[in-house]
Amino acid sequence: MSASGGTRAIVAALAANLAIAVAKFVAFIFSGSSSMLAESVHSLADSGNQGLLLLGGKKAQREATPQHPFGYGRERYIYAFLVSIVLFTVGGMFAIYEGIEKIKEPHAIEAWYWPVGVLVFAIIAEGFSFRTAIKESNEIRGSLSWGQFIKRAKAPELPVVLLEDFGALVGLVLALGGVGIALATGDGVWDGIGTLCIGVLLIVIAVVLAAETKSLLLGEAAGTEDVEKIKAAVVDGDTVTRLIHMRTLHLGPEELLVAAKIAVQYDDTATEVADAINAAEARIREAVPIARVIYLEPDIYKAEAAEAGGK
């Protein structure tokens, strides 16, 4: 994922959520709708989440240090994981609490035009943000389905914004439904039910985000396409005759570590082996530019050792 693409989606979502949060809170003050209060907290949490993503992207750009020799690329994963925690606690749990309280002690919605008008405005604004995230994602999604894209993406920003915006749109529809039924029936319990549904939705999305970012934090290998490109680039058939085994690891969304054992000719000199390694590294970087850290170990190919993992 291009950093600029992710940043555009985050900024669009941040601008939309800040405007929506203010509008929803004003509507809550005038109407007393618990759905509007839950939605305003939701939008405020989303705004904080976008701030966290921007902060993580900034921190990830720091140069490597002796203490962190592989750099700070994983900062983006850490802050994306924090987003899932904020969404779960601030957004989801608060909405569930508020929904239960409203169901226990329902009251009629006042000044109905405030929540309805704000919800319509919020749907339009969130739709703009969601459209931006979809457009940026489509540039790199290729033939993957949306589920595959969210699961396989190595850069966390676009999947996070996509899920947040999708959850926001569904939450707004739930809020509009709860408010609408409460107004039609005169029973404020429906407002509480709508709020409760919003809370459950946010927790489900938070759990999905946490699971995906946890996998990135643990360390994921390169995608299948990049692995095949690296395999093809390593062997030249002359100085490097075979790839014995290989491991890859994402140090960050755009930083890949490649460690491999390669087979060279048994009678090559030390100079020829060194030249072969340097040439193989150049071919790998040309094929997969994000391969920033490469370790190649020369060896003589033995079938039994390769089958055992090349230890």
Summary of the structure (lengths in Angstrom):
residues: 311
radius of gyration: 25.4
end to end distance: 34.4
largest distance: 89.0
contacts: 1107
relative contact order: 0.13
helix: 69%
strand: 10%
